[in-house]
Amino acid sequence: EPSRRTEQPLNEEMNDEALREKLDLVEEIRTGASLKEATVKQKVAARHDTKVIK
């Protein structure tokens, strides 16, 4: 039985383009996660300060 790879040969240009698009998406996700992390840290610090400073 032929494998999927032999039935559909790899198109290197399309593969490279798809990888670049995914890499861009990873950067966007990473940036969003960093912003969310900073927001959560600020909220935690503010809550801590209100409890400790009382």
mmCIF entry with sequence, helices, sheets and N, C-alpha, C, O atoms, coordinates in Angstrom:
data_MODEL
# 
_entry.id   MODEL 
# 
_entity.id                         1 
_entity.type                       polymer 
_entity.pdbx_number_of_molecules   1 
# 
_entity_poly.entity_id                      1 
_entity_poly.type                           'polypeptide(L)' 
_entity_poly.nstd_linkage                   no 
_entity_poly.nstd_monomer                   no 
_entity_poly.pdbx_seq_one_letter_code       EPSRRTEQPLNEEMNDEALREKLDLVEEIRTGASLKEATVKQKVAARHDTKVIK 
_entity_poly.pdbx_seq_one_letter_code_can   EPSRRTEQPLNEEMNDEALREKLDLVEEIRTGASLKEATVKQKVAARHDTKVIK 
_entity_poly.pdbx_strand_id                 A 
# 
loop_
_entity_poly_seq.entity_id 
_entity_poly_seq.num 
_entity_poly_seq.mon_id 
_entity_poly_seq.hetero 
1 1  GLU n 
1 2  PRO n 
1 3  SER n 
1 4  ARG n 
1 5  ARG n 
1 6  THR n 
1 7  GLU n 
1 8  GLN n 
1 9  PRO n 
1 10 LEU n 
1 11 ASN n 
1 12 GLU n 
1 13 GLU n 
1 14 MET n 
1 15 ASN n 
1 16 ASP n 
1 17 GLU n 
1 18 ALA n 
1 19 LEU n 
1 20 ARG n 
1 21 GLU n 
1 22 LYS n 
1 23 LEU n 
1 24 ASP n 
1 25 LEU n 
1 26 VAL n 
1 27 GLU n 
1 28 GLU n 
1 29 ILE n 
1 30 ARG n 
1 31 THR n 
1 32 GLY n 
1 33 ALA n 
1 34 SER n 
1 35 LEU n 
1 36 LYS n 
1 37 GLU n 
1 38 ALA n 
1 39 THR n 
1 40 VAL n 
1 41 LYS n 
1 42 GLN n 
1 43 LYS n 
1 44 VAL n 
1 45 ALA n 
1 46 ALA n 
1 47 ARG n 
1 48 HIS n 
1 49 ASP n 
1 50 THR n 
1 51 LYS n 
1 52 VAL n 
1 53 ILE n 
1 54 LYS n 
# 
_struct_asym.id          A 
_struct_asym.entity_id   1 
# 
loop_
_struct_conf.conf_type_id 
_struct_conf.id 
_struct_conf.pdbx_PDB_helix_id 
_struct_conf.beg_label_comp_id 
_struct_conf.beg_label_asym_id 
_struct_conf.beg_label_seq_id 
_struct_conf.pdbx_beg_PDB_ins_code 
_struct_conf.end_label_comp_id 
_struct_conf.end_label_asym_id 
_struct_conf.end_label_seq_id 
_struct_conf.pdbx_end_PDB_ins_code 
_struct_conf.beg_auth_comp_id 
_struct_conf.beg_auth_asym_id 
_struct_conf.beg_auth_seq_id 
_struct_conf.end_auth_comp_id 
_struct_conf.end_auth_asym_id 
_struct_conf.end_auth_seq_id 
_struct_conf.pdbx_PDB_helix_class 
_struct_conf.details 
_struct_conf.pdbx_PDB_helix_length 
HELX_P HELX_P1 AA1 ARG A 4  ? GLU A 7  ? ARG A 4  GLU A 7  1 ? 4  
HELX_P HELX_P2 AA2 GLU A 12 ? ILE A 53 ? GLU A 12 ILE A 53 1 ? 42 
# 
_struct_conf_type.id          HELX_P 
_struct_conf_type.criteria    ? 
_struct_conf_type.reference   ? 
# 
loop_
_atom_site.group_PDB 
_atom_site.id 
_atom_site.type_symbol 
_atom_site.label_atom_id 
_atom_site.label_alt_id 
_atom_site.label_comp_id 
_atom_site.label_asym_id 
_atom_site.label_entity_id 
_atom_site.label_seq_id 
_atom_site.pdbx_PDB_ins_code 
_atom_site.Cartn_x 
_atom_site.Cartn_y 
_atom_site.Cartn_z 
_atom_site.occupancy 
_atom_site.B_iso_or_equiv 
_atom_site.pdbx_formal_charge 
_atom_site.auth_seq_id 
_atom_site.auth_comp_id 
_atom_site.auth_asym_id 
_atom_site.auth_atom_id 
_atom_site.pdbx_PDB_model_num 
ATOM 1   N N  . GLU A 1 1  ? 0.852  -1.182 0.000  1.00 0.00 ? 1  GLU A N  1 
ATOM 2   C CA . GLU A 1 1  ? 0.000  0.000  0.000  1.00 0.00 ? 1  GLU A CA 1 
ATOM 3   C C  . GLU A 1 1  ? 0.896  1.243  0.000  1.00 0.00 ? 1  GLU A C  1 
ATOM 4   O O  . GLU A 1 1  ? 1.774  1.364  0.854  1.00 0.00 ? 1  GLU A O  1 
ATOM 5   N N  . PRO A 1 2  ? 0.689  2.163  -0.940 1.00 0.00 ? 2  PRO A N  1 
ATOM 6   C CA . PRO A 1 2  ? 1.517  3.368  -0.988 1.00 0.00 ? 2  PRO A CA 1 
ATOM 7   C C  . PRO A 1 2  ? 1.207  4.295  0.189  1.00 0.00 ? 2  PRO A C  1 
ATOM 8   O O  . PRO A 1 2  ? 0.065  4.410  0.634  1.00 0.00 ? 2  PRO A O  1 
ATOM 9   N N  . SER A 1 3  ? 2.243  4.936  0.666  1.00 0.00 ? 3  SER A N  1 
ATOM 10  C CA . SER A 1 3  ? 2.047  5.854  1.790  1.00 0.00 ? 3  SER A CA 1 
ATOM 11  C C  . SER A 1 3  ? 1.491  7.185  1.289  1.00 0.00 ? 3  SER A C  1 
ATOM 12  O O  . SER A 1 3  ? 1.523  7.486  0.095  1.00 0.00 ? 3  SER A O  1 
ATOM 13  N N  . ARG A 1 4  ? 0.997  7.946  2.205  1.00 0.00 ? 4  ARG A N  1 
ATOM 14  C CA . ARG A 1 4  ? 0.437  9.249  1.862  1.00 0.00 ? 4  ARG A CA 1 
ATOM 15  C C  . ARG A 1 4  ? 1.516  10.158 1.280  1.00 0.00 ? 4  ARG A C  1 
ATOM 16  O O  . ARG A 1 4  ? 1.255  10.962 0.386  1.00 0.00 ? 4  ARG A O  1 
ATOM 17  N N  . ARG A 1 5  ? 2.715  10.018 1.796  1.00 0.00 ? 5  ARG A N  1 
ATOM 18  C CA . ARG A 1 5  ? 3.811  10.863 1.323  1.00 0.00 ? 5  ARG A CA 1 
ATOM 19  C C  . ARG A 1 5  ? 4.162  10.571 -0.137 1.00 0.00 ? 5  ARG A C  1 
ATOM 20  O O  . ARG A 1 5  ? 4.489  11.488 -0.891 1.00 0.00 ? 5  ARG A O  1 
ATOM 21  N N  . THR A 1 6  ? 4.097  9.304  -0.537 1.00 0.00 ? 6  THR A N  1 
ATOM 22  C CA . THR A 1 6  ? 4.414  8.981  -1.927 1.00 0.00 ? 6  THR A CA 1 
ATOM 23  C C  . THR A 1 6  ? 3.271  9.354  -2.859 1.00 0.00 ? 6  THR A C  1 
ATOM 24  O O  . THR A 1 6  ? 3.490  9.627  -4.039 1.00 0.00 ? 6  THR A O  1 
ATOM 25  N N  . GLU A 1 7  ? 2.053  9.365  -2.332 1.00 0.00 ? 7  GLU A N  1 
ATOM 26  C CA . GLU A 1 7  ? 0.916  9.759  -3.156 1.00 0.00 ? 7  GLU A CA 1 
ATOM 27  C C  . GLU A 1 7  ? 0.866  11.271 -3.350 1.00 0.00 ? 7  GLU A C  1 
ATOM 28  O O  . GLU A 1 7  ? 0.476  11.755 -4.412 1.00 0.00 ? 7  GLU A O  1 
ATOM 29  N N  . GLN A 1 8  ? 1.259  12.005 -2.331 1.00 0.00 ? 8  GLN A N  1 
ATOM 30  C CA . GLN A 1 8  ? 1.238  13.463 -2.395 1.00 0.00 ? 8  GLN A CA 1 
ATOM 31  C C  . GLN A 1 8  ? 2.649  13.970 -2.109 1.00 0.00 ? 8  GLN A C  1 
ATOM 32  O O  . GLN A 1 8  ? 2.993  14.239 -0.958 1.00 0.00 ? 8  GLN A O  1 
ATOM 33  N N  . PRO A 1 9  ? 3.458  14.100 -3.146 1.00 0.00 ? 9  PRO A N  1 
ATOM 34  C CA . PRO A 1 9  ? 4.839  14.536 -2.915 1.00 0.00 ? 9  PRO A CA 1 
ATOM 35  C C  . PRO A 1 9  ? 4.898  15.916 -2.259 1.00 0.00 ? 9  PRO A C  1 
ATOM 36  O O  . PRO A 1 9  ? 4.023  16.757 -2.462 1.00 0.00 ? 9  PRO A O  1 
ATOM 37  N N  . LEU A 1 10 ? 5.921  16.119 -1.489 1.00 0.00 ? 10 LEU A N  1 
ATOM 38  C CA . LEU A 1 10 ? 6.094  17.359 -0.748 1.00 0.00 ? 10 LEU A CA 1 
ATOM 39  C C  . LEU A 1 10 ? 6.401  18.518 -1.687 1.00 0.00 ? 10 LEU A C  1 
ATOM 40  O O  . LEU A 1 10 ? 7.323  18.455 -2.501 1.00 0.00 ? 10 LEU A O  1 
ATOM 41  N N  . ASN A 1 11 ? 5.626  19.552 -1.559 1.00 0.00 ? 11 ASN A N  1 
ATOM 42  C CA . ASN A 1 11 ? 5.880  20.774 -2.310 1.00 0.00 ? 11 ASN A CA 1 
ATOM 43  C C  . ASN A 1 11 ? 6.651  21.701 -1.371 1.00 0.00 ? 11 ASN A C  1 
ATOM 44  O O  . ASN A 1 11 ? 6.068  22.291 -0.462 1.00 0.00 ? 11 ASN A O  1 
ATOM 45  N N  . GLU A 1 12 ? 7.948  21.827 -1.588 1.00 0.00 ? 12 GLU A N  1 
ATOM 46  C CA . GLU A 1 12 ? 8.805  22.561 -0.659 1.00 0.00 ? 12 GLU A CA 1 
ATOM 47  C C  . GLU A 1 12 ? 8.430  24.030 -0.534 1.00 0.00 ? 12 GLU A C  1 
ATOM 48  O O  . GLU A 1 12 ? 8.483  24.585 0.564  1.00 0.00 ? 12 GLU A O  1 
ATOM 49  N N  . GLU A 1 13 ? 8.055  24.665 -1.625 1.00 0.00 ? 13 GLU A N  1 
ATOM 50  C CA . GLU A 1 13 ? 7.689  26.084 -1.557 1.00 0.00 ? 13 GLU A CA 1 
ATOM 51  C C  . GLU A 1 13 ? 6.448  26.288 -0.696 1.00 0.00 ? 13 GLU A C  1 
ATOM 52  O O  . GLU A 1 13 ? 6.412  27.182 0.150  1.00 0.00 ? 13 GLU A O  1 
ATOM 53  N N  . MET A 1 14 ? 5.436  25.459 -0.913 1.00 0.00 ? 14 MET A N  1 
ATOM 54  C CA . MET A 1 14 ? 4.210  25.575 -0.116 1.00 0.00 ? 14 MET A CA 1 
ATOM 55  C C  . MET A 1 14 ? 4.496  25.256 1.342  1.00 0.00 ? 14 MET A C  1 
ATOM 56  O O  . MET A 1 14 ? 3.962  25.905 2.242  1.00 0.00 ? 14 MET A O  1 
ATOM 57  N N  . ASN A 1 15 ? 5.338  24.256 1.575  1.00 0.00 ? 15 ASN A N  1 
ATOM 58  C CA . ASN A 1 15 ? 5.682  23.875 2.933  1.00 0.00 ? 15 ASN A CA 1 
ATOM 59  C C  . ASN A 1 15 ? 6.420  25.012 3.642  1.00 0.00 ? 15 ASN A C  1 
ATOM 60  O O  . ASN A 1 15 ? 6.115  25.331 4.791  1.00 0.00 ? 15 ASN A O  1 
ATOM 61  N N  . ASP A 1 16 ? 7.385  25.619 2.962  1.00 0.00 ? 16 ASP A N  1 
ATOM 62  C CA . ASP A 1 16 ? 8.132  26.730 3.550  1.00 0.00 ? 16 ASP A CA 1 
ATOM 63  C C  . ASP A 1 16 ? 7.211  27.902 3.881  1.00 0.00 ? 16 ASP A C  1 
ATOM 64  O O  . ASP A 1 16 ? 7.331  28.519 4.940  1.00 0.00 ? 16 ASP A O  1 
ATOM 65  N N  . GLU A 1 17 ? 6.296  28.198 2.969  1.00 0.00 ? 17 GLU A N  1 
ATOM 66  C CA . GLU A 1 17 ? 5.360  29.299 3.201  1.00 0.00 ? 17 GLU A CA 1 
ATOM 67  C C  . GLU A 1 17 ? 4.461  28.999 4.401  1.00 0.00 ? 17 GLU A C  1 
ATOM 68  O O  . GLU A 1 17 ? 4.218  29.873 5.233  1.00 0.00 ? 17 GLU A O  1 
ATOM 69  N N  . ALA A 1 18 ? 3.975  27.781 4.487  1.00 0.00 ? 18 ALA A N  1 
ATOM 70  C CA . ALA A 1 18 ? 3.113  27.400 5.610  1.00 0.00 ? 18 ALA A CA 1 
ATOM 71  C C  . ALA A 1 18 ? 3.875  27.490 6.926  1.00 0.00 ? 18 ALA A C  1 
ATOM 72  O O  . ALA A 1 18 ? 3.326  27.936 7.933  1.00 0.00 ? 18 ALA A O  1 
ATOM 73  N N  . LEU A 1 19 ? 5.126  27.072 6.921  1.00 0.00 ? 19 LEU A N  1 
ATOM 74  C CA . LEU A 1 19 ? 5.934  27.154 8.139  1.00 0.00 ? 19 LEU A CA 1 
ATOM 75  C C  . LEU A 1 19 ? 6.162  28.609 8.555  1.00 0.00 ? 19 LEU A C  1 
ATOM 76  O O  . LEU A 1 19 ? 6.114  28.926 9.743  1.00 0.00 ? 19 LEU A O  1 
ATOM 77  N N  . ARG A 1 20 ? 6.409  29.489 7.588  1.00 0.00 ? 20 ARG A N  1 
ATOM 78  C CA . ARG A 1 20 ? 6.596  30.911 7.899  1.00 0.00 ? 20 ARG A CA 1 
ATOM 79  C C  . ARG A 1 20 ? 5.324  31.509 8.498  1.00 0.00 ? 20 ARG A C  1 
ATOM 80  O O  . ARG A 1 20 ? 5.386  32.289 9.448  1.00 0.00 ? 20 ARG A O  1 
ATOM 81  N N  . GLU A 1 21 ? 4.173  31.140 7.939  1.00 0.00 ? 21 GLU A N  1 
ATOM 82  C CA . GLU A 1 21 ? 2.901  31.647 8.468  1.00 0.00 ? 21 GLU A CA 1 
ATOM 83  C C  . GLU A 1 21 ? 2.690  31.176 9.898  1.00 0.00 ? 21 GLU A C  1 
ATOM 84  O O  . GLU A 1 21 ? 2.256  31.947 10.753 1.00 0.00 ? 21 GLU A O  1 
ATOM 85  N N  . LYS A 1 22 ? 2.995  29.916 10.155 1.00 0.00 ? 22 LYS A N  1 
ATOM 86  C CA . LYS A 1 22 ? 2.835  29.392 11.514 1.00 0.00 ? 22 LYS A CA 1 
ATOM 87  C C  . LYS A 1 22 ? 3.812  30.058 12.473 1.00 0.00 ? 22 LYS A C  1 
ATOM 88  O O  . LYS A 1 22 ? 3.476  30.297 13.633 1.00 0.00 ? 22 LYS A O  1 
ATOM 89  N N  . LEU A 1 23 ? 5.008  30.356 12.003 1.00 0.00 ? 23 LEU A N  1 
ATOM 90  C CA . LEU A 1 23 ? 5.986  31.030 12.845 1.00 0.00 ? 23 LEU A CA 1 
ATOM 91  C C  . LEU A 1 23 ? 5.493  32.427 13.214 1.00 0.00 ? 23 LEU A C  1 
ATOM 92  O O  . LEU A 1 23 ? 5.660  32.862 14.354 1.00 0.00 ? 23 LEU A O  1 
ATOM 93  N N  . ASP A 1 24 ? 4.892  33.128 12.261 1.00 0.00 ? 24 ASP A N  1 
ATOM 94  C CA . ASP A 1 24 ? 4.316  34.441 12.552 1.00 0.00 ? 24 ASP A CA 1 
ATOM 95  C C  . ASP A 1 24 ? 3.202  34.316 13.582 1.00 0.00 ? 24 ASP A C  1 
ATOM 96  O O  . ASP A 1 24 ? 3.092  35.141 14.489 1.00 0.00 ? 24 ASP A O  1 
ATOM 97  N N  . LEU A 1 25 ? 2.389  33.297 13.442 1.00 0.00 ? 25 LEU A N  1 
ATOM 98  C CA . LEU A 1 25 ? 1.294  33.078 14.374 1.00 0.00 ? 25 LEU A CA 1 
ATOM 99  C C  . LEU A 1 25 ? 1.824  32.781 15.771 1.00 0.00 ? 25 LEU A C  1 
ATOM 100 O O  . LEU A 1 25 ? 1.267  33.254 16.761 1.00 0.00 ? 25 LEU A O  1 
ATOM 101 N N  . VAL A 1 26 ? 2.892  32.005 15.854 1.00 0.00 ? 26 VAL A N  1 
ATOM 102 C CA . VAL A 1 26 ? 3.495  31.694 17.150 1.00 0.00 ? 26 VAL A CA 1 
ATOM 103 C C  . VAL A 1 26 ? 3.962  32.979 17.831 1.00 0.00 ? 26 VAL A C  1 
ATOM 104 O O  . VAL A 1 26 ? 3.768  33.150 19.034 1.00 0.00 ? 26 VAL A O  1 
ATOM 105 N N  . GLU A 1 27 ? 4.568  33.871 17.073 1.00 0.00 ? 27 GLU A N  1 
ATOM 106 C CA . GLU A 1 27 ? 5.027  35.144 17.636 1.00 0.00 ? 27 GLU A CA 1 
ATOM 107 C C  . GLU A 1 27 ? 3.847  35.962 18.169 1.00 0.00 ? 27 GLU A C  1 
ATOM 108 O O  . GLU A 1 27 ? 3.939  36.566 19.237 1.00 0.00 ? 27 GLU A O  1 
ATOM 109 N N  . GLU A 1 28 ? 2.743  35.978 17.423 1.00 0.00 ? 28 GLU A N  1 
ATOM 110 C CA . GLU A 1 28 ? 1.557  36.709 17.875 1.00 0.00 ? 28 GLU A CA 1 
ATOM 111 C C  . GLU A 1 28 ? 1.010  36.107 19.165 1.00 0.00 ? 28 GLU A C  1 
ATOM 112 O O  . GLU A 1 28 ? 0.646  36.834 20.089 1.00 0.00 ? 28 GLU A O  1 
ATOM 113 N N  . ILE A 1 29 ? 0.953  34.795 19.225 1.00 0.00 ? 29 ILE A N  1 
ATOM 114 C CA . ILE A 1 29 ? 0.450  34.113 20.421 1.00 0.00 ? 29 ILE A CA 1 
ATOM 115 C C  . ILE A 1 29 ? 1.363  34.391 21.605 1.00 0.00 ? 29 ILE A C  1 
ATOM 116 O O  . ILE A 1 29 ? 0.893  34.642 22.715 1.00 0.00 ? 29 ILE A O  1 
ATOM 117 N N  . ARG A 1 30 ? 2.657  34.345 21.368 1.00 0.00 ? 30 ARG A N  1 
ATOM 118 C CA . ARG A 1 30 ? 3.629  34.598 22.437 1.00 0.00 ? 30 ARG A CA 1 
ATOM 119 C C  . ARG A 1 30 ? 3.487  36.026 22.966 1.00 0.00 ? 30 ARG A C  1 
ATOM 120 O O  . ARG A 1 30 ? 3.548  36.249 24.175 1.00 0.00 ? 30 ARG A O  1 
ATOM 121 N N  . THR A 1 31 ? 3.301  36.983 22.072 1.00 0.00 ? 31 THR A N  1 
ATOM 122 C CA . THR A 1 31 ? 3.129  38.374 22.483 1.00 0.00 ? 31 THR A CA 1 
ATOM 123 C C  . THR A 1 31 ? 1.855  38.531 23.312 1.00 0.00 ? 31 THR A C  1 
ATOM 124 O O  . THR A 1 31 ? 1.852  39.201 24.344 1.00 0.00 ? 31 THR A O  1 
ATOM 125 N N  . GLY A 1 32 ? 0.788  37.911 22.851 1.00 0.00 ? 32 GLY A N  1 
ATOM 126 C CA . GLY A 1 32 ? -0.470 37.970 23.596 1.00 0.00 ? 32 GLY A CA 1 
ATOM 127 C C  . GLY A 1 32 ? -0.348 37.345 24.971 1.00 0.00 ? 32 GLY A C  1 
ATOM 128 O O  . GLY A 1 32 ? -0.902 37.861 25.942 1.00 0.00 ? 32 GLY A O  1 
ATOM 129 N N  . ALA A 1 33 ? 0.370  36.240 25.061 1.00 0.00 ? 33 ALA A N  1 
ATOM 130 C CA . ALA A 1 33 ? 0.563  35.569 26.346 1.00 0.00 ? 33 ALA A CA 1 
ATOM 131 C C  . ALA A 1 33 ? 1.389  36.435 27.287 1.00 0.00 ? 33 ALA A C  1 
ATOM 132 O O  . ALA A 1 33 ? 1.120  36.478 28.488 1.00 0.00 ? 33 ALA A O  1 
ATOM 133 N N  . SER A 1 34 ? 2.384  37.120 26.755 1.00 0.00 ? 34 SER A N  1 
ATOM 134 C CA . SER A 1 34 ? 3.210  38.005 27.584 1.00 0.00 ? 34 SER A CA 1 
ATOM 135 C C  . SER A 1 34 ? 2.381  39.157 28.142 1.00 0.00 ? 34 SER A C  1 
ATOM 136 O O  . SER A 1 34 ? 2.525  39.526 29.308 1.00 0.00 ? 34 SER A O  1 
ATOM 137 N N  . LEU A 1 35 ? 1.513  39.722 27.305 1.00 0.00 ? 35 LEU A N  1 
ATOM 138 C CA . LEU A 1 35 ? 0.650  40.807 27.770 1.00 0.00 ? 35 LEU A CA 1 
ATOM 139 C C  . LEU A 1 35 ? -0.314 40.320 28.849 1.00 0.00 ? 35 LEU A C  1 
ATOM 140 O O  . LEU A 1 35 ? -0.540 41.003 29.847 1.00 0.00 ? 35 LEU A O  1 
ATOM 141 N N  . LYS A 1 36 ? -0.875 39.142 28.639 1.00 0.00 ? 36 LYS A N  1 
ATOM 142 C CA . LYS A 1 36 ? -1.798 38.577 29.626 1.00 0.00 ? 36 LYS A CA 1 
ATOM 143 C C  . LYS A 1 36 ? -1.071 38.303 30.940 1.00 0.00 ? 36 LYS A C  1 
ATOM 144 O O  . LYS A 1 36 ? -1.605 38.562 32.018 1.00 0.00 ? 36 LYS A O  1 
ATOM 145 N N  . GLU A 1 37 ? 0.150  37.778 30.844 1.00 0.00 ? 37 GLU A N  1 
ATOM 146 C CA . GLU A 1 37 ? 0.941  37.503 32.043 1.00 0.00 ? 37 GLU A CA 1 
ATOM 147 C C  . GLU A 1 37 ? 1.204  38.787 32.822 1.00 0.00 ? 37 GLU A C  1 
ATOM 148 O O  . GLU A 1 37 ? 1.078  38.808 34.047 1.00 0.00 ? 37 GLU A O  1 
ATOM 149 N N  . ALA A 1 38 ? 1.569  39.852 32.123 1.00 0.00 ? 38 ALA A N  1 
ATOM 150 C CA . ALA A 1 38 ? 1.838  41.127 32.788 1.00 0.00 ? 38 ALA A CA 1 
ATOM 151 C C  . ALA A 1 38 ? 0.584  41.655 33.478 1.00 0.00 ? 38 ALA A C  1 
ATOM 152 O O  . ALA A 1 38 ? 0.657  42.172 34.592 1.00 0.00 ? 38 ALA A O  1 
ATOM 153 N N  . THR A 1 39 ? -0.560 41.526 32.820 1.00 0.00 ? 39 THR A N  1 
ATOM 154 C CA . THR A 1 39 ? -1.822 41.976 33.404 1.00 0.00 ? 39 THR A CA 1 
ATOM 155 C C  . THR A 1 39 ? -2.143 41.203 34.675 1.00 0.00 ? 39 THR A C  1 
ATOM 156 O O  . THR A 1 39 ? -2.531 41.788 35.686 1.00 0.00 ? 39 THR A O  1 
ATOM 157 N N  . VAL A 1 40 ? -1.981 39.892 34.617 1.00 0.00 ? 40 VAL A N  1 
ATOM 158 C CA . VAL A 1 40 ? -2.267 39.056 35.787 1.00 0.00 ? 40 VAL A CA 1 
ATOM 159 C C  . VAL A 1 40 ? -1.322 39.403 36.929 1.00 0.00 ? 40 VAL A C  1 
ATOM 160 O O  . VAL A 1 40 ? -1.748 39.481 38.082 1.00 0.00 ? 40 VAL A O  1 
ATOM 161 N N  . LYS A 1 41 ? -0.047 39.611 36.625 1.00 0.00 ? 41 LYS A N  1 
ATOM 162 C CA . LYS A 1 41 ? 0.923  39.965 37.667 1.00 0.00 ? 41 LYS A CA 1 
ATOM 163 C C  . LYS A 1 41 ? 0.558  41.292 38.330 1.00 0.00 ? 41 LYS A C  1 
ATOM 164 O O  . LYS A 1 41 ? 0.684  41.436 39.546 1.00 0.00 ? 41 LYS A O  1 
ATOM 165 N N  . GLN A 1 42 ? 0.105  42.261 37.533 1.00 0.00 ? 42 GLN A N  1 
ATOM 166 C CA . GLN A 1 42 ? -0.310 43.544 38.100 1.00 0.00 ? 42 GLN A CA 1 
ATOM 167 C C  . GLN A 1 42 ? -1.511 43.374 39.025 1.00 0.00 ? 42 GLN A C  1 
ATOM 168 O O  . GLN A 1 42 ? -1.564 43.970 40.101 1.00 0.00 ? 42 GLN A O  1 
ATOM 169 N N  . LYS A 1 43 ? -2.470 42.561 38.603 1.00 0.00 ? 43 LYS A N  1 
ATOM 170 C CA . LYS A 1 43 ? -3.657 42.334 39.430 1.00 0.00 ? 43 LYS A CA 1 
ATOM 171 C C  . LYS A 1 43 ? -3.299 41.631 40.726 1.00 0.00 ? 43 LYS A C  1 
ATOM 172 O O  . LYS A 1 43 ? -3.810 41.984 41.789 1.00 0.00 ? 43 LYS A O  1 
ATOM 173 N N  . VAL A 1 44 ? -2.420 40.634 40.644 1.00 0.00 ? 44 VAL A N  1 
ATOM 174 C CA . VAL A 1 44 ? -1.996 39.904 41.843 1.00 0.00 ? 44 VAL A CA 1 
ATOM 175 C C  . VAL A 1 44 ? -1.261 40.847 42.789 1.00 0.00 ? 44 VAL A C  1 
ATOM 176 O O  . VAL A 1 44 ? -1.499 40.825 43.997 1.00 0.00 ? 44 VAL A O  1 
ATOM 177 N N  . ALA A 1 45 ? -0.375 41.670 42.253 1.00 0.00 ? 45 ALA A N  1 
ATOM 178 C CA . ALA A 1 45 ? 0.373  42.612 43.083 1.00 0.00 ? 45 ALA A CA 1 
ATOM 179 C C  . ALA A 1 45 ? -0.570 43.616 43.745 1.00 0.00 ? 45 ALA A C  1 
ATOM 180 O O  . ALA A 1 45 ? -0.413 43.932 44.924 1.00 0.00 ? 45 ALA A O  1 
ATOM 181 N N  . ALA A 1 46 ? -1.540 44.113 42.996 1.00 0.00 ? 46 ALA A N  1 
ATOM 182 C CA . ALA A 1 46 ? -2.489 45.076 43.553 1.00 0.00 ? 46 ALA A CA 1 
ATOM 183 C C  . ALA A 1 46 ? -3.314 44.438 44.663 1.00 0.00 ? 46 ALA A C  1 
ATOM 184 O O  . ALA A 1 46 ? -3.543 45.054 45.703 1.00 0.00 ? 46 ALA A O  1 
ATOM 185 N N  . ARG A 1 47 ? -3.754 43.223 44.447 1.00 0.00 ? 47 ARG A N  1 
ATOM 186 C CA . ARG A 1 47 ? -4.540 42.533 45.483 1.00 0.00 ? 47 ARG A CA 1 
ATOM 187 C C  . ARG A 1 47 ? -3.687 42.279 46.716 1.00 0.00 ? 47 ARG A C  1 
ATOM 188 O O  . ARG A 1 47 ? -4.148 42.453 47.844 1.00 0.00 ? 47 ARG A O  1 
ATOM 189 N N  . HIS A 1 48 ? -2.462 41.873 46.502 1.00 0.00 ? 48 HIS A N  1 
ATOM 190 C CA . HIS A 1 48 ? -1.543 41.625 47.617 1.00 0.00 ? 48 HIS A CA 1 
ATOM 191 C C  . HIS A 1 48 ? -1.326 42.913 48.407 1.00 0.00 ? 48 HIS A C  1 
ATOM 192 O O  . HIS A 1 48 ? -1.371 42.908 49.637 1.00 0.00 ? 48 HIS A O  1 
ATOM 193 N N  . ASP A 1 49 ? -1.093 44.005 47.699 1.00 0.00 ? 49 ASP A N  1 
ATOM 194 C CA . ASP A 1 49 ? -0.836 45.280 48.364 1.00 0.00 ? 49 ASP A CA 1 
ATOM 195 C C  . ASP A 1 49 ? -2.036 45.741 49.183 1.00 0.00 ? 49 ASP A C  1 
ATOM 196 O O  . ASP A 1 49 ? -1.855 46.291 50.269 1.00 0.00 ? 49 ASP A O  1 
ATOM 197 N N  . THR A 1 50 ? -3.253 45.532 48.692 1.00 0.00 ? 50 THR A N  1 
ATOM 198 C CA . THR A 1 50 ? -4.427 45.965 49.453 1.00 0.00 ? 50 THR A CA 1 
ATOM 199 C C  . THR A 1 50 ? -4.589 45.137 50.718 1.00 0.00 ? 50 THR A C  1 
ATOM 200 O O  . THR A 1 50 ? -5.055 45.653 51.734 1.00 0.00 ? 50 THR A O  1 
ATOM 201 N N  . LYS A 1 51 ? -4.216 43.870 50.678 1.00 0.00 ? 51 LYS A N  1 
ATOM 202 C CA . LYS A 1 51 ? -4.350 43.015 51.861 1.00 0.00 ? 51 LYS A CA 1 
ATOM 203 C C  . LYS A 1 51 ? -3.225 43.282 52.859 1.00 0.00 ? 51 LYS A C  1 
ATOM 204 O O  . LYS A 1 51 ? -3.465 43.288 54.066 1.00 0.00 ? 51 LYS A O  1 
ATOM 205 N N  . VAL A 1 52 ? -2.008 43.502 52.378 1.00 0.00 ? 52 VAL A N  1 
ATOM 206 C CA . VAL A 1 52 ? -0.845 43.646 53.251 1.00 0.00 ? 52 VAL A CA 1 
ATOM 207 C C  . VAL A 1 52 ? -0.767 45.042 53.850 1.00 0.00 ? 52 VAL A C  1 
ATOM 208 O O  . VAL A 1 52 ? -0.404 45.191 55.017 1.00 0.00 ? 52 VAL A O  1 
ATOM 209 N N  . ILE A 1 53 ? -1.098 46.053 53.082 1.00 0.00 ? 53 ILE A N  1 
ATOM 210 C CA . ILE A 1 53 ? -0.935 47.438 53.526 1.00 0.00 ? 53 ILE A CA 1 
ATOM 211 C C  . ILE A 1 53 ? -2.028 47.856 54.508 1.00 0.00 ? 53 ILE A C  1 
ATOM 212 O O  . ILE A 1 53 ? -1.834 48.828 55.237 1.00 0.00 ? 53 ILE A O  1 
ATOM 213 N N  . LYS A 1 54 ? -3.146 47.177 54.556 1.00 0.00 ? 54 LYS A N  1 
ATOM 214 C CA . LYS A 1 54 ? -4.256 47.539 55.455 1.00 0.00 ? 54 LYS A CA 1 
ATOM 215 C C  . LYS A 1 54 ? -3.830 47.712 56.844 1.00 0.00 ? 54 LYS A C  1 
ATOM 216 O O  . LYS A 1 54 ? -4.651 48.017 57.709 1.00 0.00 ? 54 LYS A O  1 
# 
